[in-house]
Amino acid sequence: MHSSLDIKDRLQSLIINQETDYAKSIYKNPVKEYIDVKRSITEKRIIFEESPICIGTSALVPNKGDWFTVDIGNKSILVVRNNKTEISAYLNICSHRGAKLVEGSGTKAYSFKCPYHSWVYTLGGELKARPRENAFEEIHKDKCGLQKFELDNHQGFLWLIMNKKAKNKHSSNKTDLN
């Protein structure tokens, strides 16, 4: 039996090296398993939406304003350290026209500015400013923030939780992670 430290070290190594764990024996799937559209849609939903996903470690964002993006399924996720203790995850699109806010990673950000119409968001995901504010008087800023996802920083590993099913799985599996 592997100790929890061995498992954590192995998981961190796999994430850093962008590798996957290997099975002890070979299983041969029929080709249709790889090209079935219905199966693909179901698997993507189960894996990328209904399961918690380890997207990295807190060491990737050590300081306030440090951030990185990760694509999960067909969604781009922005992960940012808001302050000394809080790390948040948002859908990486502007709430105005859906443009991708940022790509890659960065440090010392104070805000995120949409490249399309220059809407500006705080590290906490709130809409801070938008050009021609008077044109949007009917749409309150507090309704235009970035879509936030739950992110659990469990012993330095960042677990993205996109919905209630993923939260339930994460809660039931969390004791195994200790």
Phi and psi in degrees as a GROMACS rama.xvg file:
@    title "Ramachandran Plot"
@    xaxis  label "Phi"
@    yaxis  label "Psi"
@TYPE xy
-81.7898  144.059  HIS-2
-75.8253  161.084  SER-3
-63.0202  -30.474  SER-4
-67.0079  -42.0519  LEU-5
-60.3421  -43.7473  ASP-6
-64.9202  -43.5955  ILE-7
-63.0712  -43.5568  LYS-8
-61.9107  -43.0305  ASP-9
-64.0145  -44.3557  ARG-10
-61.9375  -44.8576  LEU-11
-63.4447  -40.5833  GLN-12
-62.3393  -41.9763  SER-13
-63.7385  -41.3831  LEU-14
-65.6572  -48.8847  ILE-15
-60.3279  -42.3668  ILE-16
-87.4583  3.25381  ASN-17
49.1109  51.4452  GLN-18
-119.741  175.048  GLU-19
-123.989  157.387  THR-20
-74.7771  151.406  ASP-21
-109.108  146.175  TYR-22
-75.7758  161.636  ALA-23
-78.0366  -19.9976  LYS-24
-138.277  166.176  SER-25
-92.5756  135.043  ILE-26
-120.817  130.05  TYR-27
-101.281  114.979  LYS-28
-87.9074  143.281  ASN-29
-63.958  146.045  PRO-30
-56.7022  -35.4014  VAL-31
-57.7917  -26.0391  LYS-32
-63.4993  -26.8281  GLU-33
-90.7654  -17.8402  TYR-34
-117.69  3.39496  ILE-35
-76.0907  115.8  ASP-36
-64.2999  -45.0787  VAL-37
-60.9992  -41.5934  LYS-38
-64.6105  -40.8999  ARG-39
-60.7707  -45.8541  SER-40
-62.1027  -44.34  ILE-41
-63.3609  -45.9476  THR-42
-62.9851  -42.7046  GLU-43
-61.3977  -41.2435  LYS-44
-63.1744  -48.2046  ARG-45
-66.1238  -44.9047  ILE-46
-77.5279  -46.352  ILE-47
-95.5455  -13.2949  PHE-48
-119.729  -37.1204  GLU-49
-100.39  9.92366  GLU-50
-130.474  145.656  SER-51
-67.8939  143.682  PRO-52
-125.434  124.903  ILE-53
-78.4671  114.377  CYS-54
-106.314  3.4419  ILE-55
150.143  -165.974  GLY-56
-119.928  158.361  THR-57
-63.5716  -21.0415  SER-58
-64.7546  -17.8894  ALA-59
-72.1366  -20.9718  LEU-60
-131.723  70.5216  VAL-61
-72.2581  -24.9961  PRO-62
-125.433  156.596  ASN-63
-53.1571  132.014  LYS-64
90.6985  -7.00127  GLY-65
-77.4021  142.989  ASP-66
-151.907  161.565  TRP-67
-153.076  160.704  PHE-68
-117.058  153.63  THR-69
-146.109  139.185  VAL-70
-95.7613  124.328  ASP-71
-119.83  112.254  ILE-72
61.3014  -124.281  GLY-73
-103.881  17.7431  ASN-74
-112.766  137.711  LYS-75
-96.6822  128.089  SER-76
-113.443  133.814  ILE-77
-104.545  123.182  LEU-78
-112.779  128.263  VAL-79
-140.885  142.555  VAL-80
-86.5663  114.938  ARG-81
-76.9331  -38.7073  ASN-82
-155.325  -165.902  ASN-83
-58.1109  -34.2762  LYS-84
-114.079  -18.3416  THR-85
-105.031  130.761  GLU-86
-120.677  132.326  ILE-87
-123.506  159.197  SER-88
-127.008  134.685  ALA-89
-133.483  155.592  TYR-90
-66.2116  126.935  LEU-91
-84.024  52.946  ASN-92
-139.002  146.736  ILE-93
-68.8482  138.935  CYS-94
-75.2145  -6.12286  SER-95
-84.3098  -61.7963  HIS-96
-125.955  6.46009  ARG-97
79.6328  15.9345  GLY-98
-72.1218  144.824  ALA-99
-67.5618  130.996  LYS-100
-74.4883  -51.9712  LEU-101
-145.18  164.466  VAL-102
-136.629  148.169  GLU-103
86.9209  -128.427  GLY-104
-150.744  165.237  SER-105
-164.192  176.137  GLY-106
-132.712  158.173  THR-107
56.1689  33.3782  LYS-108
-73.0032  145.002  ALA-109
-105.148  -22.1422  TYR-110
-165.489  175.075  SER-111
-125.74  128.708  PHE-112
-113.831  126.67  LYS-113
-66.5406  131.209  CYS-114
-73.1456  -11.078  PRO-115
-87.0936  -60.5183  TYR-116
-121.838  12.7189  HIS-117
65.72  29.1539  SER-118
-68.9245  140.532  TRP-119
-118.297  131.578  VAL-120
-116.702  144.354  TYR-121
-75.2612  170.496  THR-122
-63.2288  -22.7469  LEU-123
-86.6557  5.05542  GLY-124
87.175  -1.6006  GLY-125
-80.4429  146.129  GLU-126
-71.4477  121.066  LEU-127
-96.6835  -42.7939  LYS-128
-155.231  154.432  ALA-129
-151.375  137.356  ARG-130
-61.1966  152.604  PRO-131
55.0264  51.4001  ARG-132
-51.8156  -37.2264  GLU-133
-63.675  -21.8628  ASN-134
-76.0016  -13.5674  ALA-135
-117.805  22.0934  PHE-136
-54.4222  -33.0435  GLU-137
-75.5644  -15.8323  GLU-138
-110.162  107.828  ILE-139
-68.6574  139.963  HIS-140
-56.1453  -37.2472  LYS-141
-67.0207  -10.1077  ASP-142
-97.3962  0.718173  LYS-143
-117.078  17.4177  CYS-144
-69.8572  171.638  GLY-145
-72.1298  146.786  LEU-146
-71.5306  121.059  GLN-147
-96.621  141.359  LYS-148
-112.248  152.731  PHE-149
-70.5679  137.79  GLU-150
-133.993  121.855  LEU-151
-106.382  118.823  ASP-152
-90.6736  92.7135  ASN-153
-104.726  106.54  HIS-154
54.1775  38.5718  GLN-155
90.0378  -9.31957  GLY-156
-97.1769  133.2  PHE-157
-95.216  115.8  LEU-158
-106.324  116.825  TRP-159
-84.5858  129.97  LEU-160
-124.814  109.457  ILE-161
-92.9347  -17.2044  MET-162
-160.106  -176.854  ASN-163
-65.2369  -38.4864  LYS-164
-61.5199  -43.2074  LYS-165
-64.6901  -38.4381  ALA-166
-63.478  -43.6172  LYS-167
-63.1437  -43.1768  ASN-168
-63.0519  -42.9155  LYS-169
-63.6312  -44.0858  HIS-170
-60.8612  -42.73  SER-171
-73.5334  -27.2269  SER-172
-91.4652  -14.4477  ASN-173
-59.8076  -35.146  LYS-174
-65.2571  -30.3716  THR-175
-70.9461  -19.143  ASP-176
-83.3031  -13.1484  LEU-177
